[in-house]
């Protein structure tokens, strides 16, 4: 396994011109960690704010440089910690994490606690899985918050958007009746195709 990797790093917060490719050490693998060779890194709407420094200290840990952005991605397992039993080198996985304090997914390798790693379903490409994690977690947390029971109705606004289209599918999986609000005729068609019971 290599000891260094290429990564897009920040030496200081700022605009997109502050991102540079550099060689940095491969992250250290702890006992409960999974080291992933990254094939696809997700780009989040929050990346810009983080790159500009608006998240500095937001997770109770001061930001350190070089700083590697990227909260989600997909790839193959390169190595696992001593306590990891669910994954082995070569497994296709996707993961969600936050870059603080160990670096994100804008790199050849990322290290993530096994709790935040999942196998890539066979039907998904790496491109699909690599951008899925945080939108799916957001949709799931919304459904968890309302704590609806099978048969209950839930209204999902933005049902054709990144989070909304996942919320429709997850709600149907939970046995909920989905009333969806989507943008445009193509959005209405998508929400219908994904199983919404009524769409406007």
PAPAFI-829921 format. One line per field, with one value per residue (C-alpha): residue number from 0; residue in one letter; x, y, z. Coordinates in nm, 4 decimals. Example, Ala and Ser with C-alpha at 12.3 -4.5 7.8 and 13.67 -1.06 7.14 Angstrom:
REM residues 2
n: 0|1
res: A|S
east: 1.2300|1.3670
north: -0.4500|-0.1060
up: 0.7800|0.7140
REM end
This chain:
REM residues 200
n: 0|1|2|3|4|5|6|7|8|9|10|11|12|13|14|15|16|17|18|19|20|21|22|23|24|25|26|27|28|29|30|31|32|33|34|35|36|37|38|39|40|41|42|43|44|45|46|47|48|49|50|51|52|53|54|55|56|57|58|59|60|61|62|63|64|65|66|67|68|69|70|71|72|73|74|75|76|77|78|79|80|81|82|83|84|85|86|87|88|89|90|91|92|93|94|95|96|97|98|99|100|101|102|103|104|105|106|107|108|109|110|111|112|113|114|115|116|117|118|119|120|121|122|123|124|125|126|127|128|129|130|131|132|133|134|135|136|137|138|139|140|141|142|143|144|145|146|147|148|149|150|151|152|153|154|155|156|157|158|159|160|161|162|163|164|165|166|167|168|169|170|171|172|173|174|175|176|177|178|179|180|181|182|183|184|185|186|187|188|189|190|191|192|193|194|195|196|197|198|199
res: X|X|X|X|X|X|X|X|X|X|X|X|X|X|X|X|X|X|X|X|X|X|X|X|X|X|X|X|X|X|X|X|X|X|X|X|X|X|X|X|X|X|X|X|X|X|X|X|X|X|X|X|X|X|X|X|X|X|X|X|X|X|X|X|X|X|X|X|X|X|X|X|X|X|X|X|X|X|X|X|X|X|X|X|X|X|X|X|X|X|X|X|X|X|X|X|X|X|X|X|X|X|X|X|X|X|X|X|X|X|X|X|X|X|X|X|X|X|X|X|X|X|X|X|X|X|X|X|X|X|X|X|X|X|X|X|X|X|X|X|X|X|X|X|X|X|X|X|X|X|X|X|X|X|X|X|X|X|X|X|X|X|X|X|X|X|X|X|X|X|X|X|X|X|X|X|X|X|X|X|X|X|X|X|X|X|X|X|X|X|X|X|X|X|X|X|X|X|X|X
east: 0.0000|0.1353|0.2268|0.1402|-0.1531|-0.2701|-0.5371|-0.7032|-0.6103|-0.6587|-0.3626|-0.6013|-0.9708|-1.0883|-1.2358|-1.1869|-0.8403|-0.7183|-0.7709|-0.4451|-0.3345|-0.0598|0.0949|-0.0003|0.0277|-0.2340|-0.4609|-0.3796|-0.6199|-0.7527|-0.8989|-1.2574|-1.1650|-1.2048|-0.9518|-1.1232|-0.9519|-1.1763|-1.3296|-1.5933|-1.6064|-1.9374|-1.9575|-2.1940|-2.3701|-2.2033|-1.8496|-1.8262|-1.9141|-1.6710|-1.3977|-1.4517|-1.4061|-1.7662|-1.7507|-1.4254|-1.4701|-1.8324|-1.7752|-1.5885|-1.2530|-1.0406|-0.9614|-0.6042|-0.4178|-0.3652|-0.7439|-0.9157|-1.2820|-1.5437|-1.8131|-1.9062|-1.7699|-1.7483|-1.4659|-1.3045|-1.1771|-0.7978|-0.7459|-0.9439|-0.8708|-0.8364|-1.1961|-1.3622|-1.5531|-1.8111|-1.5670|-1.2581|-1.0089|-1.1617|-1.5227|-1.7173|-1.8385|-1.9754|-1.9452|-2.0388|-1.8130|-1.7025|-1.3532|-1.2730|-1.0368|-0.8966|-0.9633|-1.2355|-1.2940|-1.1195|-0.8272|-0.7098|-0.7828|-1.0127|-1.0457|-1.3914|-1.5213|-1.6928|-2.0209|-2.0424|-1.9579|-2.1994|-2.1710|-2.2621|-2.5823|-2.5142|-2.7590|-2.5747|-2.2730|-1.9893|-2.1023|-2.4514|-2.3286|-2.0591|-2.3113|-2.5832|-2.4820|-2.5569|-2.8780|-3.0016|-2.9055|-3.0859|-3.4004|-3.3847|-3.3422|-3.6494|-3.8585|-3.7200|-3.8164|-4.1836|-4.1937|-4.4863|-4.6279|-4.7043|-5.0240|-4.9772|-4.9615|-4.6622|-4.6275|-4.2894|-4.2078|-3.9364|-4.0110|-3.8091|-3.5008|-3.1853|-3.3166|-3.6856|-3.6648|-3.4877|-3.7445|-4.0233|-3.8575|-3.7633|-4.1146|-4.2702|-4.0239|-4.1546|-4.5136|-4.6160|-4.8680|-4.6745|-4.8289|-4.5658|-4.5066|-4.2602|-4.1298|-4.2506|-4.4081|-4.0808|-4.0636|-4.4224|-4.3446|-4.0340|-4.2167|-4.4952|-4.2465|-4.0783|-4.4058|-4.5737|-4.9455|-5.0429|-4.8293|-4.8855
north: 0.0000|0.3459|0.5856|0.8996|0.9936|1.2734|1.4995|1.8321|2.0354|2.3755|2.5442|2.8169|2.8915|3.0926|3.0629|2.7779|2.9054|2.7878|2.4211|2.2593|1.9038|1.7874|1.4682|1.4043|1.1053|0.8304|0.8504|0.6249|0.3336|0.3001|-0.0168|0.0559|0.2258|0.1371|0.2801|0.3348|0.3806|0.6524|0.6088|0.8833|1.1784|1.3550|1.7315|1.8837|2.2189|2.2847|2.2377|2.6028|2.7292|2.4868|2.5845|2.9494|2.8655|2.8957|2.5518|2.6190|2.4745|2.3744|2.0151|2.1059|2.0443|2.3273|2.2970|2.2076|2.2397|2.0855|2.0494|1.7942|1.8573|1.5948|1.4398|1.1348|0.8969|0.5447|0.3071|-0.0162|-0.1152|-0.0974|-0.1909|-0.2357|-0.1919|-0.4803|-0.4512|-0.4369|-0.7545|-0.6339|-0.5326|-0.6753|-0.5428|-0.5347|-0.4757|-0.2087|0.0472|0.3957|0.6148|0.9363|1.1304|1.4815|1.5981|1.7083|1.5971|1.3292|1.4590|1.4061|1.2334|1.4746|1.2340|0.8954|0.7452|0.8299|0.6722|0.6352|0.4657|0.1409|0.2734|0.5154|0.2672|0.0476|-0.2001|-0.0558|-0.2294|-0.4330|-0.2227|0.1038|0.2382|0.3969|0.7336|0.6855|0.5525|0.8173|1.1009|0.9199|0.9093|1.2532|1.3118|0.9678|1.0330|1.3693|1.2110|0.9312|1.1717|1.3665|1.0510|0.9401|1.2776|1.2519|0.8907|0.7915|0.4388|0.2182|0.3402|0.7007|0.9758|1.2018|1.5062|1.5495|1.8876|1.9002|1.5368|1.5502|1.7059|1.5413|1.4739|1.4633|1.1856|0.9701|1.0605|0.9393|0.5999|0.5620|0.6587|0.4009|0.1415|0.2198|0.1587|0.5238|0.6909|0.9596|1.2874|1.4616|1.8172|1.8317|2.0894|2.0749|1.7933|1.6001|1.6244|1.5059|1.2127|1.1213|1.1278|0.9154|0.6662|0.6405|0.5368|0.8515|0.7936|1.1443|1.4135|1.7806
up: 0.0000|-0.0822|0.1953|-0.0037|-0.2258|-0.4514|-0.3059|-0.3781|-0.0751|0.0785|0.2423|0.3575|0.3245|0.0248|-0.3236|-0.5717|-0.6670|-0.3243|-0.4234|-0.5380|-0.6123|-0.3794|-0.2507|0.1124|0.3498|0.3161|0.6239|0.9182|0.9670|1.3215|1.4721|1.3584|1.0297|0.6650|0.4183|0.0829|-0.2526|-0.3938|-0.7393|-0.7077|-0.4675|-0.4183|-0.4522|-0.1965|-0.2072|0.1297|-0.0097|-0.1126|0.2348|0.3921|0.1456|0.2438|0.6135|0.7335|0.9004|1.0831|1.4316|1.3611|1.4720|1.7894|1.6223|1.4831|1.1134|1.0251|0.6963|0.4520|0.4445|0.2185|0.1327|0.0450|0.2638|0.0562|-0.2012|-0.3369|-0.4138|-0.3039|0.0375|0.0513|0.4176|0.7384|1.1076|1.3511|1.4772|1.1335|1.0437|0.7877|0.5154|0.3476|0.0928|-0.2549|-0.1410|-0.3312|-0.0766|-0.0374|0.2677|0.4397|0.6690|0.7482|0.6560|1.0096|1.1498|0.9134|0.5638|0.3082|-0.0225|-0.2624|-0.2594|-0.3810|-0.0377|0.2527|0.5949|0.7496|1.0634|0.9640|1.1079|0.8138|0.5364|0.3383|0.0512|-0.2891|-0.4077|-0.7218|-0.9266|-0.8553|-1.0380|-0.8429|-0.9803|-0.8350|-0.5010|-0.4652|-0.4512|-0.2563|0.1082|0.2516|0.0549|0.1626|0.5251|0.5140|0.3694|0.6265|0.9180|0.8039|0.7932|1.1303|1.2803|1.1810|1.3054|1.0809|1.0923|0.7905|0.6285|0.7441|0.4832|0.4424|0.2157|0.0482|-0.1011|-0.3657|-0.4479|-0.7708|-0.6105|-0.4815|-0.1308|-0.2187|-0.4771|-0.2181|0.0488|-0.1818|-0.2250|0.1417|0.2536|0.0221|0.1532|0.5040|0.3893|0.3937|0.1630|-0.0253|-0.1356|-0.3455|-0.4667|-0.7564|-1.0046|-1.3651|-1.5603|-1.5660|-1.1864|-1.1540|-1.3847|-1.1820|-0.8467|-0.9958|-1.1387|-0.7967|-0.6358|-0.5022|-0.4497|-0.5608|-0.7220|-0.8027
REM end
